[in-house]
Amino acid sequence: MSKFGQTIREQREAKGLLLRQLAAAIEVDTAMMSKIERGERNAKRDQVLKLAEILGLDTEQLLTFWLADKVYDMIKDEELASRALRVAEEEVQYRVKKK
């Protein structure tokens, strides 16, 4: 299970919400919400923002988990994944300083 999905599931259960209730709130079907929680599908950014609001989660932290899961999905099978992440991190830091 992804960190994002695990966080969503734990908070949903802690609030006593059913999967179908949360799915309806972000306008997806229950099967899709289940896949999001299990890390089999990625939520859209606007859905992440809605989930943070509904579940009372820190938006920045939830977006971080969501982005990390997206990056992981892209590189998980790559032999050079760790090296690529380091290069990407350097590039992000460079561009932030440049602004």
C-alpha positions as CSV (number, residue, x, y, z in Angstrom):
1,M,0.0,0.0,0.0
2,S,1.2,3.5,-0.8
3,K,2.0,6.1,1.9
4,F,-0.7,8.3,0.4
5,G,-3.3,5.5,0.3
6,Q,-2.4,4.2,3.7
7,T,-2.9,7.7,5.2
8,I,-6.3,8.1,3.5
9,R,-7.5,4.7,4.7
10,E,-6.3,5.2,8.3
11,Q,-7.9,8.7,8.5
12,R,-11.2,7.5,6.8
13,E,-11.5,4.7,9.3
14,A,-10.6,6.9,12.2
15,K,-13.4,9.2,11.2
16,G,-15.8,6.3,10.8
17,L,-16.5,7.0,7.1
18,L,-17.4,4.3,4.7
19,L,-15.4,3.9,1.5
20,R,-18.5,4.7,-0.5
21,Q,-19.1,7.9,1.4
22,L,-15.5,9.2,0.8
23,A,-15.8,8.1,-2.9
24,A,-19.0,10.1,-3.3
25,A,-17.4,13.1,-1.7
26,I,-14.6,13.2,-4.3
27,E,-16.9,12.1,-7.1
28,V,-15.4,8.7,-7.9
29,D,-16.9,5.3,-7.6
30,T,-16.2,3.0,-4.7
31,A,-14.0,0.7,-6.7
32,M,-11.8,3.6,-7.7
33,M,-11.6,4.9,-4.2
34,S,-10.5,1.4,-3.1
35,K,-7.8,1.4,-5.7
36,I,-6.6,4.8,-4.6
37,E,-6.3,3.6,-1.0
38,R,-4.4,0.4,-2.1
39,G,-2.1,2.4,-4.3
40,E,-3.2,0.9,-7.5
41,R,-4.5,4.1,-9.0
42,N,-3.4,7.7,-8.5
43,A,-5.8,10.4,-7.4
44,K,-6.0,13.7,-9.3
45,R,-4.6,16.7,-7.6
46,D,-8.0,18.3,-7.0
47,Q,-9.1,15.0,-5.4
48,V,-6.1,15.1,-3.1
49,L,-7.1,18.6,-2.0
50,K,-10.7,17.5,-1.4
51,L,-9.5,14.5,0.6
52,A,-7.3,16.7,2.8
53,E,-10.2,19.0,3.6
54,I,-12.7,16.2,4.2
55,L,-10.4,14.1,6.4
56,G,-8.8,17.1,8.2
57,L,-5.3,16.2,7.0
58,D,-2.4,18.6,6.4
59,T,-2.7,19.5,2.7
60,E,1.1,19.9,2.2
61,Q,1.8,16.6,3.8
62,L,-0.8,14.8,1.8
63,L,0.3,16.4,-1.5
64,T,3.9,15.3,-0.6
65,F,2.8,11.7,-0.1
66,W,0.8,11.9,-3.4
67,L,3.7,13.2,-5.4
68,A,6.1,10.7,-3.8
69,D,3.8,7.9,-4.9
70,K,3.6,9.3,-8.4
71,V,7.4,9.5,-8.7
72,Y,7.8,6.0,-7.3
73,D,5.4,4.6,-9.8
74,M,7.4,6.1,-12.6
75,I,10.8,4.8,-11.6
76,K,10.2,1.7,-9.5
77,D,11.4,-0.7,-12.1
78,E,14.4,1.4,-13.2
79,E,17.9,0.2,-12.3
80,L,19.1,3.8,-12.0
81,A,16.1,5.0,-10.0
82,S,18.1,6.3,-7.0
83,R,20.6,8.1,-9.2
84,A,17.9,9.7,-11.2
85,L,16.2,10.9,-8.0
86,R,19.4,12.5,-6.8
87,V,19.8,14.3,-10.1
88,A,16.1,15.4,-10.1
89,E,16.5,16.7,-6.5
90,E,19.5,18.7,-7.6
91,E,17.6,20.2,-10.5
92,V,14.6,21.1,-8.3
93,Q,16.9,22.9,-5.8
94,Y,18.7,24.7,-8.7
95,R,15.5,25.9,-10.2
96,V,14.1,27.0,-6.8
97,K,17.3,29.1,-6.2
98,K,17.0,30.5,-9.7
99,K,13.6,32.0,-9.1
